Amino acid sequence: MEKKNIANLNELEFVIFCIENIALKLKVNAEEIYIALTEKSSILNDYIVPEYETLHTQSKEYIVDDIIEVMEERGVKI
């Protein structure tokens, strides 16, 4: 998958939305999710940001569940 950095404010807000809502669902600190998506994996820049156009049109539940599924598939532990 293509690696892509955050390009604008909309993508940044979406990334923050994802991190905060995944943290709420998993009942952990948002910082732990950020570390899991950036340092323990590259999910932030090779999945969430490149798929922004598709993901941001989905429901909150879909987005959160989808990213958690990607984390599980890649063996990312919180």
PyMOL Python script that loads the backbone (N, CA, C, O; Angstrom):
from pymol import cmd

cmd.read_pdbstr("""\
ATOM      1  N   MET A   1       0.835  -1.179   0.000  1.00  0.00           N
ATOM      2  CA  MET A   1       0.000   0.000   0.000  1.00  0.00           C
ATOM      3  C   MET A   1       0.882   1.246   0.000  1.00  0.00           C
ATOM      4  O   MET A   1       1.992   1.234   0.532  1.00  0.00           O
ATOM      5  N   GLU A   2       0.383   2.300  -0.592  1.00  0.00           N
ATOM      6  CA  GLU A   2       1.095   3.565  -0.701  1.00  0.00           C
ATOM      7  C   GLU A   2       1.263   4.222   0.668  1.00  0.00           C
ATOM      8  O   GLU A   2       0.330   4.248   1.470  1.00  0.00           O
ATOM      9  N   LYS A   3       2.442   4.744   0.924  1.00  0.00           N
ATOM     10  CA  LYS A   3       2.698   5.473   2.161  1.00  0.00           C
ATOM     11  C   LYS A   3       2.452   6.953   1.887  1.00  0.00           C
ATOM     12  O   LYS A   3       2.967   7.500   0.912  1.00  0.00           O
ATOM     13  N   LYS A   4       1.660   7.604   2.750  1.00  0.00           N
ATOM     14  CA  LYS A   4       1.290   8.988   2.502  1.00  0.00           C
ATOM     15  C   LYS A   4       1.254   9.759   3.819  1.00  0.00           C
ATOM     16  O   LYS A   4       0.733   9.270   4.821  1.00  0.00           O
ATOM     17  N   ASN A   5       1.805  10.951   3.806  1.00  0.00           N
ATOM     18  CA  ASN A   5       1.761  11.810   4.983  1.00  0.00           C
ATOM     19  C   ASN A   5       0.487  12.643   4.974  1.00  0.00           C
ATOM     20  O   ASN A   5      -0.139  12.830   3.931  1.00  0.00           O
ATOM     21  N   ILE A   6       0.117  13.135   6.132  1.00  0.00           N
ATOM     22  CA  ILE A   6      -1.058  14.000   6.267  1.00  0.00           C
ATOM     23  C   ILE A   6      -0.815  15.250   5.431  1.00  0.00           C
ATOM     24  O   ILE A   6       0.213  15.915   5.567  1.00  0.00           O
ATOM     25  N   ALA A   7      -1.783  15.562   4.558  1.00  0.00           N
ATOM     26  CA  ALA A   7      -1.584  16.645   3.589  1.00  0.00           C
ATOM     27  C   ALA A   7      -2.350  17.923   3.910  1.00  0.00           C
ATOM     28  O   ALA A   7      -1.997  18.995   3.418  1.00  0.00           O
ATOM     29  N   ASN A   8      -3.399  17.820   4.735  1.00  0.00           N
ATOM     30  CA  ASN A   8      -4.204  19.015   4.983  1.00  0.00           C
ATOM     31  C   ASN A   8      -4.950  18.895   6.314  1.00  0.00           C
ATOM     32  O   ASN A   8      -4.887  17.865   6.984  1.00  0.00           O
ATOM     33  N   LEU A   9      -5.642  19.947   6.676  1.00  0.00           N
ATOM     34  CA  LEU A   9      -6.350  20.003   7.952  1.00  0.00           C
ATOM     35  C   LEU A   9      -7.449  18.942   8.050  1.00  0.00           C
ATOM     36  O   LEU A   9      -7.660  18.377   9.123  1.00  0.00           O
ATOM     37  N   ASN A  10      -8.146  18.666   6.956  1.00  0.00           N
ATOM     38  CA  ASN A  10      -9.203  17.654   6.973  1.00  0.00           C
ATOM     39  C   ASN A  10      -8.636  16.277   7.315  1.00  0.00           C
ATOM     40  O   ASN A  10      -9.219  15.548   8.117  1.00  0.00           O
ATOM     41  N   GLU A  11      -7.516  15.925   6.716  1.00  0.00           N
ATOM     42  CA  GLU A  11      -6.888  14.642   7.020  1.00  0.00           C
ATOM     43  C   GLU A  11      -6.402  14.597   8.463  1.00  0.00           C
ATOM     44  O   GLU A  11      -6.538  13.572   9.131  1.00  0.00           O
ATOM     45  N   LEU A  12      -5.840  15.694   8.945  1.00  0.00           N
ATOM     46  CA  LEU A  12      -5.378  15.755  10.327  1.00  0.00           C
ATOM     47  C   LEU A  12      -6.542  15.573  11.293  1.00  0.00           C
ATOM     48  O   LEU A  12      -6.439  14.804  12.249  1.00  0.00           O
ATOM     49  N   GLU A  13      -7.639  16.269  11.054  1.00  0.00           N
ATOM     50  CA  GLU A  13      -8.815  16.134  11.915  1.00  0.00           C
ATOM     51  C   GLU A  13      -9.354  14.708  11.881  1.00  0.00           C
ATOM     52  O   GLU A  13      -9.786  14.182  12.907  1.00  0.00           O
ATOM     53  N   PHE A  14      -9.331  14.085  10.715  1.00  0.00           N
ATOM     54  CA  PHE A  14      -9.796  12.710  10.595  1.00  0.00           C
ATOM     55  C   PHE A  14      -8.906  11.754  11.372  1.00  0.00           C
ATOM     56  O   PHE A  14      -9.405  10.857  12.051  1.00  0.00           O
ATOM     57  N   VAL A  15      -7.605  11.934  11.282  1.00  0.00           N
ATOM     58  CA  VAL A  15      -6.666  11.086  12.017  1.00  0.00           C
ATOM     59  C   VAL A  15      -6.914  11.222  13.524  1.00  0.00           C
ATOM     60  O   VAL A  15      -6.938  10.220  14.238  1.00  0.00           O
ATOM     61  N   ILE A  16      -7.098  12.443  14.004  1.00  0.00           N
ATOM     62  CA  ILE A  16      -7.371  12.665  15.424  1.00  0.00           C
ATOM     63  C   ILE A  16      -8.686  11.995  15.814  1.00  0.00           C
ATOM     64  O   ILE A  16      -8.772  11.355  16.861  1.00  0.00           O
ATOM     65  N   PHE A  17      -9.702  12.142  14.978  1.00  0.00           N
ATOM     66  CA  PHE A  17     -10.996  11.485  15.200  1.00  0.00           C
ATOM     67  C   PHE A  17     -10.810   9.977  15.342  1.00  0.00           C
ATOM     68  O   PHE A  17     -11.354   9.364  16.261  1.00  0.00           O
ATOM     69  N   CYS A  18     -10.048   9.384  14.438  1.00  0.00           N
ATOM     70  CA  CYS A  18      -9.808   7.934  14.469  1.00  0.00           C
ATOM     71  C   CYS A  18      -9.112   7.521  15.750  1.00  0.00           C
ATOM     72  O   CYS A  18      -9.546   6.588  16.425  1.00  0.00           O
ATOM     73  N   ILE A  19      -8.037   8.212  16.086  1.00  0.00           N
ATOM     74  CA  ILE A  19      -7.260   7.876  17.278  1.00  0.00           C
ATOM     75  C   ILE A  19      -8.126   7.969  18.534  1.00  0.00           C
ATOM     76  O   ILE A  19      -8.128   7.058  19.361  1.00  0.00           O
ATOM     77  N   GLU A  20      -8.857   9.067  18.671  1.00  0.00           N
ATOM     78  CA  GLU A  20      -9.682   9.263  19.862  1.00  0.00           C
ATOM     79  C   GLU A  20     -10.780   8.206  19.976  1.00  0.00           C
ATOM     80  O   GLU A  20     -11.038   7.699  21.067  1.00  0.00           O
ATOM     81  N   ASN A  21     -11.422   7.874  18.871  1.00  0.00           N
ATOM     82  CA  ASN A  21     -12.520   6.922  18.927  1.00  0.00           C
ATOM     83  C   ASN A  21     -12.050   5.474  19.082  1.00  0.00           C
ATOM     84  O   ASN A  21     -12.742   4.668  19.705  1.00  0.00           O
ATOM     85  N   ILE A  22     -10.905   5.140  18.535  1.00  0.00           N
ATOM     86  CA  ILE A  22     -10.333   3.809  18.770  1.00  0.00           C
ATOM     87  C   ILE A  22      -9.963   3.691  20.246  1.00  0.00           C
ATOM     88  O   ILE A  22     -10.210   2.656  20.866  1.00  0.00           O
ATOM     89  N   ALA A  23      -9.378   4.733  20.807  1.00  0.00           N
ATOM     90  CA  ALA A  23      -9.013   4.734  22.228  1.00  0.00           C
ATOM     91  C   ALA A  23     -10.250   4.546  23.104  1.00  0.00           C
ATOM     92  O   ALA A  23     -10.216   3.783  24.070  1.00  0.00           O
ATOM     93  N   LEU A  24     -11.327   5.227  22.776  1.00  0.00           N
ATOM     94  CA  LEU A  24     -12.567   5.070  23.543  1.00  0.00           C
ATOM     95  C   LEU A  24     -13.089   3.645  23.466  1.00  0.00           C
ATOM     96  O   LEU A  24     -13.475   3.064  24.481  1.00  0.00           O
ATOM     97  N   LYS A  25     -13.103   3.084  22.273  1.00  0.00           N
ATOM     98  CA  LYS A  25     -13.627   1.728  22.105  1.00  0.00           C
ATOM     99  C   LYS A  25     -12.775   0.700  22.842  1.00  0.00           C
ATOM    100  O   LYS A  25     -13.308  -0.229  23.448  1.00  0.00           O
ATOM    101  N   LEU A  26     -11.451   0.864  22.791  1.00  0.00           N
ATOM    102  CA  LEU A  26     -10.552  -0.090  23.433  1.00  0.00           C
ATOM    103  C   LEU A  26     -10.280   0.247  24.899  1.00  0.00           C
ATOM    104  O   LEU A  26      -9.597  -0.496  25.604  1.00  0.00           O
ATOM    105  N   LYS A  27     -10.829   1.385  25.345  1.00  0.00           N
ATOM    106  CA  LYS A  27     -10.664   1.839  26.731  1.00  0.00           C
ATOM    107  C   LYS A  27      -9.186   1.983  27.113  1.00  0.00           C
ATOM    108  O   LYS A  27      -8.738   1.496  28.151  1.00  0.00           O
ATOM    109  N   VAL A  28      -8.453   2.666  26.239  1.00  0.00           N
ATOM    110  CA  VAL A  28      -7.048   2.969  26.503  1.00  0.00           C
ATOM    111  C   VAL A  28      -6.807   4.448  26.223  1.00  0.00           C
ATOM    112  O   VAL A  28      -7.674   5.146  25.697  1.00  0.00           O
ATOM    113  N   ASN A  29      -5.630   4.906  26.581  1.00  0.00           N
ATOM    114  CA  ASN A  29      -5.238   6.286  26.350  1.00  0.00           C
ATOM    115  C   ASN A  29      -5.001   6.514  24.856  1.00  0.00           C
ATOM    116  O   ASN A  29      -4.459   5.639  24.180  1.00  0.00           O
ATOM    117  N   ALA A  30      -5.395   7.664  24.340  1.00  0.00           N
ATOM    118  CA  ALA A  30      -5.207   7.979  22.918  1.00  0.00           C
ATOM    119  C   ALA A  30      -3.734   7.944  22.519  1.00  0.00           C
ATOM    120  O   ALA A  30      -3.410   7.613  21.379  1.00  0.00           O
ATOM    121  N   GLU A  31      -2.849   8.278  23.441  1.00  0.00           N
ATOM    122  CA  GLU A  31      -1.414   8.235  23.143  1.00  0.00           C
ATOM    123  C   GLU A  31      -0.970   6.812  22.801  1.00  0.00           C
ATOM    124  O   GLU A  31      -0.123   6.620  21.929  1.00  0.00           O
ATOM    125  N   GLU A  32      -1.535   5.824  23.480  1.00  0.00           N
ATOM    126  CA  GLU A  32      -1.201   4.430  23.191  1.00  0.00           C
ATOM    127  C   GLU A  32      -1.638   4.043  21.776  1.00  0.00           C
ATOM    128  O   GLU A  32      -0.942   3.296  21.089  1.00  0.00           O
ATOM    129  N   ILE A  33      -2.770   4.545  21.355  1.00  0.00           N
ATOM    130  CA  ILE A  33      -3.246   4.262  19.995  1.00  0.00           C
ATOM    131  C   ILE A  33      -2.340   4.942  18.986  1.00  0.00           C
ATOM    132  O   ILE A  33      -1.981   4.344  17.972  1.00  0.00           O
ATOM    133  N   TYR A  34      -1.967   6.186  19.252  1.00  0.00           N
ATOM    134  CA  TYR A  34      -1.057   6.900  18.343  1.00  0.00           C
ATOM    135  C   TYR A  34       0.248   6.128  18.183  1.00  0.00           C
ATOM    136  O   TYR A  34       0.741   5.961  17.068  1.00  0.00           O
ATOM    137  N   ILE A  35       0.804   5.660  19.289  1.00  0.00           N
ATOM    138  CA  ILE A  35       2.055   4.895  19.242  1.00  0.00           C
ATOM    139  C   ILE A  35       1.862   3.607  18.447  1.00  0.00           C
ATOM    140  O   ILE A  35       2.727   3.222  17.659  1.00  0.00           O
ATOM    141  N   ALA A  36       0.726   2.944  18.655  1.00  0.00           N
ATOM    142  CA  ALA A  36       0.451   1.696  17.931  1.00  0.00           C
ATOM    143  C   ALA A  36       0.341   1.938  16.425  1.00  0.00           C
ATOM    144  O   ALA A  36       0.755   1.096  15.628  1.00  0.00           O
ATOM    145  N   LEU A  37      -0.210   3.076  16.038  1.00  0.00           N
ATOM    146  CA  LEU A  37      -0.423   3.370  14.618  1.00  0.00           C
ATOM    147  C   LEU A  37       0.796   3.977  13.932  1.00  0.00           C
ATOM    148  O   LEU A  37       0.857   4.026  12.703  1.00  0.00           O
ATOM    149  N   THR A  38       1.773   4.440  14.722  1.00  0.00           N
ATOM    150  CA  THR A  38       2.940   5.098  14.125  1.00  0.00           C
ATOM    151  C   THR A  38       4.259   4.398  14.433  1.00  0.00           C
ATOM    152  O   THR A  38       5.064   4.169  13.531  1.00  0.00           O
ATOM    153  N   GLU A  39       4.486   4.059  15.694  1.00  0.00           N
ATOM    154  CA  GLU A  39       5.762   3.468  16.084  1.00  0.00           C
ATOM    155  C   GLU A  39       5.749   1.946  16.027  1.00  0.00           C
ATOM    156  O   GLU A  39       6.736   1.329  15.625  1.00  0.00           O
ATOM    157  N   LYS A  40       4.633   1.337  16.428  1.00  0.00           N
ATOM    158  CA  LYS A  40       4.538  -0.127  16.409  1.00  0.00           C
ATOM    159  C   LYS A  40       4.128  -0.647  15.034  1.00  0.00           C
ATOM    160  O   LYS A  40       4.255  -1.837  14.748  1.00  0.00           O
ATOM    161  N   SER A  41       3.638   0.248  14.195  1.00  0.00           N
ATOM    162  CA  SER A  41       3.232  -0.094  12.827  1.00  0.00           C
ATOM    163  C   SER A  41       3.275   1.187  12.000  1.00  0.00           C
ATOM    164  O   SER A  41       3.618   2.254  12.509  1.00  0.00           O
ATOM    165  N   SER A  42       2.933   1.073  10.754  1.00  0.00           N
ATOM    166  CA  SER A  42       2.849   2.270   9.907  1.00  0.00           C
ATOM    167  C   SER A  42       1.417   2.451   9.399  1.00  0.00           C
ATOM    168  O   SER A  42       1.194   3.013   8.327  1.00  0.00           O
ATOM    169  N   ILE A  43       0.461   1.972  10.175  1.00  0.00           N
ATOM    170  CA  ILE A  43      -0.948   2.013   9.761  1.00  0.00           C
ATOM    171  C   ILE A  43      -1.423   3.437   9.499  1.00  0.00           C
ATOM    172  O   ILE A  43      -2.222   3.663   8.590  1.00  0.00           O
ATOM    173  N   LEU A  44      -0.950   4.386  10.270  1.00  0.00           N
ATOM    174  CA  LEU A  44      -1.386   5.768  10.070  1.00  0.00           C
ATOM    175  C   LEU A  44      -1.056   6.253   8.662  1.00  0.00           C
ATOM    176  O   LEU A  44      -1.920   6.776   7.959  1.00  0.00           O
ATOM    177  N   ASN A  45       0.216   6.074   8.252  1.00  0.00           N
ATOM    178  CA  ASN A  45       0.652   6.615   6.964  1.00  0.00           C
ATOM    179  C   ASN A  45       0.502   5.663   5.782  1.00  0.00           C
ATOM    180  O   ASN A  45       0.599   6.093   4.632  1.00  0.00           O
ATOM    181  N   ASP A  46       0.269   4.387   6.039  1.00  0.00           N
ATOM    182  CA  ASP A  46       0.084   3.503   4.877  1.00  0.00           C
ATOM    183  C   ASP A  46      -1.316   2.899   4.786  1.00  0.00           C
ATOM    184  O   ASP A  46      -1.587   2.085   3.903  1.00  0.00           O
ATOM    185  N   TYR A  47      -2.209   3.296   5.701  1.00  0.00           N
ATOM    186  CA  TYR A  47      -3.601   2.859   5.573  1.00  0.00           C
ATOM    187  C   TYR A  47      -4.593   4.000   5.818  1.00  0.00           C
ATOM    188  O   TYR A  47      -5.394   4.322   4.940  1.00  0.00           O
ATOM    189  N   ILE A  48      -4.543   4.611   7.004  1.00  0.00           N
ATOM    190  CA  ILE A  48      -5.557   5.613   7.347  1.00  0.00           C
ATOM    191  C   ILE A  48      -5.488   6.826   6.419  1.00  0.00           C
ATOM    192  O   ILE A  48      -6.501   7.212   5.835  1.00  0.00           O
ATOM    193  N   VAL A  49      -4.316   7.426   6.277  1.00  0.00           N
ATOM    194  CA  VAL A  49      -4.202   8.632   5.439  1.00  0.00           C
ATOM    195  C   VAL A  49      -4.452   8.315   3.950  1.00  0.00           C
ATOM    196  O   VAL A  49      -5.219   9.036   3.312  1.00  0.00           O
ATOM    197  N   PRO A  50      -3.844   7.279   3.382  1.00  0.00           N
ATOM    198  CA  PRO A  50      -4.117   6.992   1.963  1.00  0.00           C
ATOM    199  C   PRO A  50      -5.591   6.634   1.683  1.00  0.00           C
ATOM    200  O   PRO A  50      -6.100   6.886   0.591  1.00  0.00           O
ATOM    201  N   GLU A  51      -6.256   6.052   2.673  1.00  0.00           N
ATOM    202  CA  GLU A  51      -7.658   5.656   2.489  1.00  0.00           C
ATOM    203  C   GLU A  51      -8.644   6.689   3.019  1.00  0.00           C
ATOM    204  O   GLU A  51      -9.835   6.403   3.142  1.00  0.00           O
ATOM    205  N   TYR A  52      -8.158   7.888   3.334  1.00  0.00           N
ATOM    206  CA  TYR A  52      -9.005   8.953   3.880  1.00  0.00           C
ATOM    207  C   TYR A  52     -10.255   9.185   3.040  1.00  0.00           C
ATOM    208  O   TYR A  52     -11.359   9.252   3.582  1.00  0.00           O
ATOM    209  N   GLU A  53     -10.097   9.306   1.734  1.00  0.00           N
ATOM    210  CA  GLU A  53     -11.247   9.626   0.868  1.00  0.00           C
ATOM    211  C   GLU A  53     -12.371   8.603   1.002  1.00  0.00           C
ATOM    212  O   GLU A  53     -13.546   8.965   0.952  1.00  0.00           O
ATOM    213  N   THR A  54     -12.025   7.346   1.168  1.00  0.00           N
ATOM    214  CA  THR A  54     -13.031   6.297   1.330  1.00  0.00           C
ATOM    215  C   THR A  54     -13.511   6.206   2.769  1.00  0.00           C
ATOM    216  O   THR A  54     -14.714   6.175   3.027  1.00  0.00           O
ATOM    217  N   LEU A  55     -12.574   6.164   3.701  1.00  0.00           N
ATOM    218  CA  LEU A  55     -12.927   5.955   5.103  1.00  0.00           C
ATOM    219  C   LEU A  55     -13.798   7.074   5.674  1.00  0.00           C
ATOM    220  O   LEU A  55     -14.748   6.796   6.407  1.00  0.00           O
ATOM    221  N   HIS A  56     -13.495   8.316   5.356  1.00  0.00           N
ATOM    222  CA  HIS A  56     -14.217   9.407   6.020  1.00  0.00           C
ATOM    223  C   HIS A  56     -15.685   9.484   5.621  1.00  0.00           C
ATOM    224  O   HIS A  56     -16.447  10.241   6.222  1.00  0.00           O
ATOM    225  N   THR A  57     -16.092   8.720   4.627  1.00  0.00           N
ATOM    226  CA  THR A  57     -17.504   8.707   4.221  1.00  0.00           C
ATOM    227  C   THR A  57     -18.306   7.637   4.967  1.00  0.00           C
ATOM    228  O   THR A  57     -19.522   7.541   4.801  1.00  0.00           O
ATOM    229  N   GLN A  58     -17.628   6.838   5.783  1.00  0.00           N
ATOM    230  CA  GLN A  58     -18.271   5.736   6.494  1.00  0.00           C
ATOM    231  C   GLN A  58     -18.714   6.174   7.896  1.00  0.00           C
ATOM    232  O   GLN A  58     -18.370   7.265   8.351  1.00  0.00           O
ATOM    233  N   SER A  59     -19.468   5.326   8.562  1.00  0.00           N
ATOM    234  CA  SER A  59     -19.915   5.619   9.928  1.00  0.00           C
ATOM    235  C   SER A  59     -18.740   5.503  10.895  1.00  0.00           C
ATOM    236  O   SER A  59     -17.730   4.862  10.604  1.00  0.00           O
ATOM    237  N   LYS A  60     -18.900   6.137  12.040  1.00  0.00           N
ATOM    238  CA  LYS A  60     -17.860   6.067  13.070  1.00  0.00           C
ATOM    239  C   LYS A  60     -17.576   4.621  13.446  1.00  0.00           C
ATOM    240  O   LYS A  60     -16.416   4.225  13.562  1.00  0.00           O
ATOM    241  N   GLU A  61     -18.615   3.837  13.637  1.00  0.00           N
ATOM    242  CA  GLU A  61     -18.450   2.438  14.037  1.00  0.00           C
ATOM    243  C   GLU A  61     -17.670   1.658  12.980  1.00  0.00           C
ATOM    244  O   GLU A  61     -16.783   0.871  13.311  1.00  0.00           O
ATOM    245  N   TYR A  62     -18.002   1.878  11.717  1.00  0.00           N
ATOM    246  CA  TYR A  62     -17.305   1.177  10.632  1.00  0.00           C
ATOM    247  C   TYR A  62     -15.826   1.545  10.632  1.00  0.00           C
ATOM    248  O   TYR A  62     -14.964   0.670  10.553  1.00  0.00           O
ATOM    249  N   ILE A  63     -15.536   2.833  10.720  1.00  0.00           N
ATOM    250  CA  ILE A  63     -14.154   3.310  10.676  1.00  0.00           C
ATOM    251  C   ILE A  63     -13.342   2.695  11.818  1.00  0.00           C
ATOM    252  O   ILE A  63     -12.263   2.146  11.595  1.00  0.00           O
ATOM    253  N   VAL A  64     -13.862   2.789  13.030  1.00  0.00           N
ATOM    254  CA  VAL A  64     -13.163   2.274  14.200  1.00  0.00           C
ATOM    255  C   VAL A  64     -12.949   0.772  14.078  1.00  0.00           C
ATOM    256  O   VAL A  64     -11.839   0.284  14.290  1.00  0.00           O
ATOM    257  N   ASP A  65     -13.999   0.037  13.739  1.00  0.00           N
ATOM    258  CA  ASP A  65     -13.885  -1.418  13.614  1.00  0.00           C
ATOM    259  C   ASP A  65     -12.917  -1.812  12.509  1.00  0.00           C
ATOM    260  O   ASP A  65     -12.154  -2.767  12.655  1.00  0.00           O
ATOM    261  N   ASP A  66     -12.950  -1.076  11.402  1.00  0.00           N
ATOM    262  CA  ASP A  66     -12.065  -1.378  10.279  1.00  0.00           C
ATOM    263  C   ASP A  66     -10.598  -1.194  10.666  1.00  0.00           C
ATOM    264  O   ASP A  66      -9.762  -2.042  10.353  1.00  0.00           O
ATOM    265  N   ILE A  67     -10.290  -0.109  11.331  1.00  0.00           N
ATOM    266  CA  ILE A  67      -8.897   0.150  11.718  1.00  0.00           C
ATOM    267  C   ILE A  67      -8.444  -0.854  12.774  1.00  0.00           C
ATOM    268  O   ILE A  67      -7.305  -1.317  12.731  1.00  0.00           O
ATOM    269  N   ILE A  68      -9.311  -1.193  13.713  1.00  0.00           N
ATOM    270  CA  ILE A  68      -8.958  -2.205  14.709  1.00  0.00           C
ATOM    271  C   ILE A  68      -8.697  -3.542  14.022  1.00  0.00           C
ATOM    272  O   ILE A  68      -7.781  -4.268  14.408  1.00  0.00           O
ATOM    273  N   GLU A  69      -9.485  -3.866  13.020  1.00  0.00           N
ATOM    274  CA  GLU A  69      -9.270  -5.105  12.265  1.00  0.00           C
ATOM    275  C   GLU A  69      -7.908  -5.089  11.566  1.00  0.00           C
ATOM    276  O   GLU A  69      -7.202  -6.097  11.567  1.00  0.00           O
ATOM    277  N   VAL A  70      -7.537  -3.963  10.975  1.00  0.00           N
ATOM    278  CA  VAL A  70      -6.227  -3.833  10.329  1.00  0.00           C
ATOM    279  C   VAL A  70      -5.117  -4.002  11.370  1.00  0.00           C
ATOM    280  O   VAL A  70      -4.104  -4.649  11.104  1.00  0.00           O
ATOM    281  N   MET A  71      -5.312  -3.418  12.555  1.00  0.00           N
ATOM    282  CA  MET A  71      -4.321  -3.553  13.622  1.00  0.00           C
ATOM    283  C   MET A  71      -4.153  -5.030  14.002  1.00  0.00           C
ATOM    284  O   MET A  71      -3.030  -5.506  14.169  1.00  0.00           O
ATOM    285  N   GLU A  72      -5.271  -5.748  14.138  1.00  0.00           N
ATOM    286  CA  GLU A  72      -5.215  -7.156  14.485  1.00  0.00           C
ATOM    287  C   GLU A  72      -4.541  -7.981  13.388  1.00  0.00           C
ATOM    288  O   GLU A  72      -3.728  -8.859  13.676  1.00  0.00           O
ATOM    289  N   GLU A  73      -4.885  -7.692  12.123  1.00  0.00           N
ATOM    290  CA  GLU A  73      -4.279  -8.419  10.997  1.00  0.00           C
ATOM    291  C   GLU A  73      -2.768  -8.225  10.972  1.00  0.00           C
ATOM    292  O   GLU A  73      -2.032  -9.136  10.593  1.00  0.00           O
ATOM    293  N   ARG A  74      -2.307  -7.060  11.370  1.00  0.00           N
ATOM    294  CA  ARG A  74      -0.867  -6.761  11.346  1.00  0.00           C
ATOM    295  C   ARG A  74      -0.167  -7.096  12.663  1.00  0.00           C
ATOM    296  O   ARG A  74       1.030  -6.856  12.820  1.00  0.00           O
ATOM    297  N   GLY A  75      -0.921  -7.648  13.595  1.00  0.00           N
ATOM    298  CA  GLY A  75      -0.330  -8.079  14.853  1.00  0.00           C
ATOM    299  C   GLY A  75       0.068  -6.961  15.785  1.00  0.00           C
ATOM    300  O   GLY A  75       0.980  -7.124  16.596  1.00  0.00           O
ATOM    301  N   VAL A  76      -0.606  -5.820  15.681  1.00  0.00           N
ATOM    302  CA  VAL A  76      -0.289  -4.668  16.532  1.00  0.00           C
ATOM    303  C   VAL A  76      -0.956  -4.865  17.889  1.00  0.00           C
ATOM    304  O   VAL A  76      -2.169  -5.055  17.980  1.00  0.00           O
ATOM    305  N   LYS A  77      -0.150  -4.815  18.931  1.00  0.00           N
ATOM    306  CA  LYS A  77      -0.637  -4.971  20.305  1.00  0.00           C
ATOM    307  C   LYS A  77      -0.675  -3.623  20.995  1.00  0.00           C
ATOM    308  O   LYS A  77       0.204  -2.785  20.794  1.00  0.00           O
ATOM    309  N   ILE A  78      -1.688  -3.420  21.801  1.00  0.00           N
ATOM    310  CA  ILE A  78      -1.821  -2.174  22.571  1.00  0.00           C
ATOM    311  C   ILE A  78      -1.240  -2.393  23.946  1.00  0.00           C
ATOM    312  O   ILE A  78      -1.242  -1.478  24.770  1.00  0.00           O
TER     313      ILE A  78
END
""", "prot")
cmd.dss("prot")
cmd.show_as("cartoon", "prot")
cmd.util.cbc("prot")
cmd.orient("prot")
